Amino acid sequence: MNDQIAIPCVVMRGGTSRGPFFLARDLPVDPQQRDALLLSVMGGGHDLGIDGIGGGNAVINKVAIVGPASVPGADVDYLFAQVRVREGVVDTSPNCGNMLAAVGPFAIEAGLIAATADITHVRIHNVNTGKLIDATVATPDGRVTYEGETRIDGVPGTAAPIELSFPNAAGARTGRLLPTGRPVDRIDGIDVSCIDAAMPVMLVRAADLSCTGREAPSDFADSSFRARLETLRIEAGRLMGFPDAANMVIPKPVLIAPASGVTLNVRYFMPHDCHSALAVTGAVAIATACLTSGTIAAEMVGPLAAPVPITLAHPSGQLLVRLEPGPVARVQRTARRIFEGQIFARRSHVPHAVLAA
């Protein structure tokens, strides 16, 4: 039809994130060619992703790549990519739990797994972390339904519920719940807790950075604040075993503060912009920290033990994580299929691309 590269694509909302979903077979096998193609379709090199379908916020610059399972016990593989359109970088170091919510429906409708009556259980192998996550998808009459009565803060309206279950989430990237071996580290005069459970995070008391933990995302535009937070994050990353954290989106920095009526007020960064809501994987990490003796989160909330609900207040509302013995963390999300068709990459951006068979 023209001189561009056409790739089958489905755009989906997963939780409070949105982005293109691809079948692994439709993308280049070579990681460098794959990432170049993703940058082209997302509009890398421009703050707004103007030459692609990316946007000016990290929550809509996300990509899911789904294919047949490569490990025993899983139904499908899911590789997540965070595209930093401004810098022209594709980062596959973290998982994304919000996009994860749409993996089950996508896999069923793509024919990777057969739907069962009423609900379908999909065991997802997250390639980024090697962890397995269970998704429960509503499939009345053996087909995916998106309409329902479940509401999640940060998304308008209601939709069908999707439950995500994270068993044994500790050590998703580092192999240890406490990657530094300590519940608290002191960096540049500030106490931080470095936690790796579904997502590596660095927790900081909001008050220690002259914040309340109740700010709007736009309140964090001050360049000196951002520079200080980034300095802390990079050093925390080094302590956690990420010597190149400056070029990665992990660890994610999180401000926490005491709250009334909920467990904690939190402000989650991705890693430089404050999330308009809260990452699911980040919420699992924060909730886990609340039950991990000696962390600044545990000291803030007092003694807790599973089973227990952990409610985290974020800029758009609240997110509930249910921690159960096992350990298992459960989160309820929703998803929606928005668009399907072909997306186009510039051939000049990926001149030697060989698409997977």
NUTIMAR-820935 format. One line per 3 residues: number of its first residue (from 1); their letters; for each residue z, x, y of C-alpha. Coordinates in nm, 3 decimals. Layout:
<pts>
NUM> A> Z:X:Y; ...
</pts>
This chain:
<pts>
1> MND> 0.000:0.000:0.000; 0.077:0.288:0.238; 0.174:0.655:0.240
4> QIA> 0.549:0.602:0.197; 0.764:0.607:-0.116; 0.859:0.255:-0.227
7> IPC> 1.182:0.213:-0.426; 1.324:-0.112:-0.573; 1.646:-0.194:-0.392
10> VVM> 1.913:-0.461:-0.361; 2.135:-0.479:-0.053; 2.482:-0.608:-0.134
13> RGG> 2.815:-0.656:0.033; 3.103:-0.530:-0.173; 3.444:-0.614:-0.027
16> TSR> 3.436:-0.504:0.337; 3.145:-0.261:0.286; 2.769:-0.303:0.261
19> GPF> 2.477:-0.095:0.147; 2.176:-0.055:-0.082; 2.216:-0.065:-0.460
22> FLA> 1.971:0.131:-0.673; 1.910:0.162:-1.044; 1.949:0.527:-1.137
25> RDL> 1.608:0.520:-1.308; 1.438:0.445:-0.975; 1.567:0.755:-0.793
28> PVD> 1.484:1.125:-0.828; 1.680:1.304:-1.098; 1.724:1.614:-0.883
31> PQQ> 2.033:1.567:-0.658; 1.873:1.738:-0.357; 1.564:1.519:-0.374
34> RDA> 1.781:1.212:-0.432; 1.994:1.286:-0.128; 1.690:1.355:0.089
37> LLL> 1.549:1.018:-0.013; 1.879:0.843:0.065; 1.891:1.005:0.409
40> SVM> 1.538:0.885:0.474; 1.603:0.523:0.379; 1.937:0.515:0.566
43> GGG> 1.799:0.675:0.884; 1.978:1.008:0.873; 1.984:1.218:1.189
46> HDL> 2.059:0.932:1.429; 2.394:0.776:1.524; 2.266:0.424:1.450
49> GID> 2.039:0.509:1.157; 1.758:0.363:1.368; 1.481:0.486:1.134
52> GIG> 1.642:0.330:0.828; 1.886:0.061:0.720; 2.202:0.253:0.804
55> GGN> 2.424:0.165:1.097; 2.672:0.298:1.345; 2.974:0.262:1.118
58> AVI> 3.066:0.431:0.790; 3.132:0.096:0.615; 2.759:0.012:0.626
61> NKV> 2.634:0.362:0.545; 2.718:0.344:0.176; 2.499:0.363:-0.133
64> AIV> 2.560:0.263:-0.495; 2.356:0.406:-0.782; 2.403:0.222:-1.111
67> GPA> 2.274:0.294:-1.459; 2.354:0.282:-1.831; 2.692:0.424:-1.928
70> SVP> 2.705:0.794:-2.009; 3.058:0.795:-2.155; 3.216:0.608:-2.447
73> GAD> 3.401:0.289:-2.363; 3.207:0.215:-2.043; 2.939:-0.046:-1.981
76> VDY> 2.770:0.116:-1.681; 2.774:0.429:-1.466; 2.832:0.399:-1.090
79> LFA> 2.769:0.689:-0.854; 2.880:0.630:-0.496; 2.728:0.810:-0.199
82> QVR> 2.869:0.809:0.154; 2.583:0.875:0.394; 2.687:1.032:0.722
85> VRE> 2.382:0.932:0.923; 2.488:1.114:1.238; 2.514:1.450:1.062
88> GVV> 2.241:1.385:0.804; 2.477:1.445:0.511; 2.518:1.268:0.176
91> DTS> 2.867:1.305:0.028; 2.930:1.208:-0.335; 3.285:1.347:-0.350
94> PNC> 3.473:1.010:-0.327; 3.463:0.673:-0.498; 3.438:0.352:-0.292
97> GNM> 3.637:0.056:-0.420; 3.481:-0.198:-0.186; 3.125:-0.117:-0.298
100> LAA> 3.267:-0.110:-0.651; 3.329:-0.484:-0.622; 2.953:-0.546:-0.623
103> VGP> 2.873:-0.313:-0.914; 2.958:-0.571:-1.182; 2.739:-0.849:-1.037
106> FAI> 2.456:-0.603:-0.972; 2.472:-0.463:-1.326; 2.469:-0.811:-1.482
109> EAG> 2.173:-0.930:-1.273; 1.988:-0.603:-1.342; 2.021:-0.664:-1.716
112> LIA> 2.243:-0.361:-1.780; 2.511:-0.583:-1.936; 2.494:-0.938:-2.069
115> ATA> 2.697:-1.209:-1.901; 2.943:-1.412:-2.106; 3.070:-1.763:-2.051
118> DIT> 3.298:-1.827:-1.752; 3.387:-1.465:-1.679; 3.234:-1.128:-1.769
121> HVR> 3.435:-0.810:-1.802; 3.251:-0.497:-1.691; 3.397:-0.154:-1.756
124> IHN> 3.261:0.079:-1.489; 3.249:0.457:-1.519; 3.277:0.603:-1.171
127> VNT> 3.068:0.919:-1.195; 3.225:1.066:-0.879; 3.575:1.079:-1.028
130> GKL> 3.522:1.033:-1.402; 3.760:0.735:-1.395; 3.707:0.398:-1.563
133> IDA> 3.761:0.076:-1.366; 3.756:-0.278:-1.502; 3.582:-0.554:-1.305
136> TVA> 3.615:-0.925:-1.383; 3.315:-1.122:-1.254; 3.275:-1.500:-1.239
139> TPD> 2.978:-1.599:-1.460; 2.993:-1.974:-1.531; 2.710:-2.080:-1.764
142> GRV> 2.636:-1.713:-1.823; 2.513:-1.628:-1.472; 2.668:-1.459:-1.172
145> TYE> 2.807:-1.689:-0.906; 2.885:-1.575:-0.553; 3.019:-1.901:-0.412
148> GET> 3.393:-1.961:-0.439; 3.722:-2.017:-0.261; 3.854:-1.660:-0.239
151> RID> 3.902:-1.518:0.110; 3.950:-1.150:0.191; 4.045:-1.026:0.535
154> GVP> 3.759:-0.850:0.711; 3.486:-1.079:0.572; 3.405:-1.426:0.710
157> GTA> 3.411:-1.729:0.482; 3.499:-1.746:0.113; 3.336:-1.635:-0.211
160> API> 3.392:-1.604:-0.585; 3.678:-1.369:-0.680; 3.618:-1.029:-0.838
163> ELS> 3.924:-0.854:-0.976; 3.923:-0.477:-0.992; 4.169:-0.304:-1.222
166> FPN> 4.235:0.068:-1.184; 4.417:0.206:-1.491; 4.564:0.555:-1.462
169> AAG> 4.418:0.613:-1.116; 4.623:0.929:-1.053; 4.434:1.255:-1.017
172> ART> 4.095:1.096:-0.949; 3.956:1.417:-0.795; 4.222:1.684:-0.840
175> GRL> 4.372:1.590:-1.175; 4.719:1.546:-1.022; 4.895:1.266:-0.837
178> LPT> 5.055:1.526:-0.609; 4.779:1.787:-0.573; 4.997:2.029:-0.374
181> GRP> 5.283:1.991:-0.621; 5.506:1.850:-0.347; 5.565:1.495:-0.217
184> VDR> 5.576:1.625:0.142; 5.400:1.918:0.308; 5.446:2.033:0.664
187> IDG> 5.129:2.113:0.857; 5.135:2.224:1.218; 5.484:2.076:1.259
190> IDV> 5.387:1.737:1.106; 5.507:1.598:0.772; 5.225:1.475:0.548
193> SCI> 5.209:1.343:0.193; 4.899:1.442:-0.004; 4.825:1.182:-0.275
196> DAA> 4.538:1.156:-0.522; 4.524:0.810:-0.682; 4.175:0.654:-0.686
199> MPV> 4.116:0.842:-0.358; 4.261:1.168:-0.222; 4.447:1.081:0.099
202> MLV> 4.672:1.246:0.353; 4.948:1.015:0.474; 5.101:1.073:0.818
205> RAA> 5.371:0.880:0.998; 5.197:0.707:1.287; 5.495:0.780:1.514
208> DLS> 5.456:1.155:1.453; 5.117:1.133:1.625; 5.249:0.908:1.904
211> CTG> 5.092:0.597:1.748; 5.232:0.262:1.636; 5.016:0.198:1.329
214> REA> 4.910:-0.134:1.483; 4.625:-0.004:1.700; 4.273:-0.143:1.703
217> PSD> 4.010:0.101:1.568; 3.870:0.147:1.918; 4.208:0.277:2.035
220> FAD> 4.147:0.603:1.847; 3.856:0.721:2.059; 4.057:0.996:2.231
223> SSF> 3.895:1.329:2.143; 4.221:1.525:2.145; 4.378:1.282:1.896
226> RAR> 4.075:1.302:1.670; 4.073:1.681:1.686; 4.441:1.698:1.592
229> LET> 4.398:1.455:1.304; 4.097:1.651:1.177; 4.293:1.978:1.192
232> LRI> 4.564:1.821:0.979; 4.307:1.676:0.739; 4.122:2.003:0.685
235> EAG> 4.444:2.192:0.613; 4.564:1.914:0.383; 4.230:1.936:0.206
238> RLM> 4.275:2.309:0.159; 4.622:2.254:0.013; 4.480:1.988:-0.221
241> GFP> 4.208:2.220:-0.348; 3.918:2.128:-0.118; 3.841:2.449:0.073
244> DAA> 3.532:2.287:0.228; 3.706:1.968:0.346; 3.544:2.001:0.691
247> NMV> 3.211:1.917:0.525; 3.353:1.643:0.299; 3.483:1.292:0.361
250> IPK> 3.796:1.365:0.153; 4.085:1.369:0.188; 4.102:1.051:0.396
253> PVL> 4.370:1.056:0.669; 4.598:0.751:0.687; 4.855:0.659:0.950
256> IAP> 5.145:0.456:0.813; 5.422:0.271:0.995; 5.710:0.035:0.910
259> ASG> 5.620:-0.333:0.914; 5.782:-0.675:0.914; 5.664:-0.925:0.653
262> VTL> 5.442:-0.673:0.473; 5.503:-0.340:0.301; 5.339:-0.112:0.558
265> NVR> 5.112:-0.108:0.860; 4.824:0.131:0.787; 4.529:0.273:0.975
268> YFM> 4.273:0.436:0.746; 4.012:0.687:0.867; 3.672:0.757:0.702
271> PHD> 3.754:1.037:0.786; 3.686:1.042:1.160; 3.642:0.676:1.250
274> CHS> 3.919:0.423:1.187; 3.824:0.166:0.923; 3.793:-0.188:1.058
277> ALA> 3.980:-0.304:0.746; 4.093:-0.085:0.453; 3.926:0.095:0.165
280> VTG> 4.026:-0.038:-0.178; 4.063:0.310:-0.326; 4.264:0.413:-0.021
283> AVA> 4.486:0.108:-0.065; 4.552:0.206:-0.428; 4.650:0.555:-0.314
286> IAT> 4.882:0.424:-0.040; 5.042:0.171:-0.275; 5.094:0.440:-0.538
289> ACL> 5.258:0.663:-0.277; 5.506:0.383:-0.203; 5.635:0.419:-0.559
292> TSG> 5.622:0.799:-0.569; 5.964:0.946:-0.500; 5.992:1.175:-0.201
295> TIA> 5.670:1.080:-0.023; 5.688:0.966:0.338; 5.562:0.624:0.222
298> AEM> 5.841:0.589:-0.036; 6.102:0.693:0.217; 5.965:0.437:0.462
301> VGP> 5.964:0.136:0.225; 6.274:0.214:0.016; 6.316:0.196:-0.363
304> LAA> 6.038:0.008:-0.544; 5.930:-0.008:-0.907; 5.639:-0.168:-1.095
307> PVP> 5.557:-0.449:-1.135; 5.549:-0.501:-0.760; 5.306:-0.634:-0.496
310> ITL> 5.227:-0.394:-0.213; 5.086:-0.563:0.098; 4.917:-0.337:0.351
313> AHP> 4.842:-0.460:0.704; 4.515:-0.326:0.848; 4.313:-0.404:1.165
316> SGQ> 4.144:-0.710:1.010; 4.442:-0.856:0.826; 4.605:-0.760:0.497
319> LLV> 4.517:-0.621:0.155; 4.734:-0.681:-0.152; 4.762:-0.426:-0.433
322> RLE> 4.950:-0.530:-0.747; 5.105:-0.232:-0.922; 5.189:-0.285:-1.288
325> PGP> 5.336:-0.064:-1.560; 5.076:0.146:-1.733; 5.020:0.238:-1.456
328> VAR> 4.759:-0.015:-1.341; 4.662:-0.117:-0.988; 4.489:-0.453:-0.938
331> VQR> 4.298:-0.565:-0.629; 4.101:-0.883:-0.564; 3.770:-0.859:-0.377
334> TAR> 3.449:-1.057:-0.331; 3.081:-0.959:-0.313; 2.743:-1.104:-0.220
337> RIF> 2.381:-1.027:-0.298; 2.203:-1.019:0.038; 1.850:-0.885:-0.011
340> EGQ> 1.622:-0.760:-0.285; 1.282:-0.598:-0.266; 1.148:-0.252:-0.191
343> IFA> 1.281:0.001:0.054; 1.064:0.280:0.191; 1.133:0.651:0.232
346> RRS> 0.914:0.884:0.433; 0.713:1.101:0.197; 0.743:1.387:0.448
349> HVP> 1.122:1.373:0.404; 1.096:1.405:0.024; 0.762:1.580:-0.026
352> HAV> 0.808:1.679:-0.391; 1.016:1.384:-0.512; 0.984:1.306:-0.879
355> LAA> 1.127:0.962:-0.952; 1.335:0.917:-1.265; 1.149:0.773:-1.562
</pts>
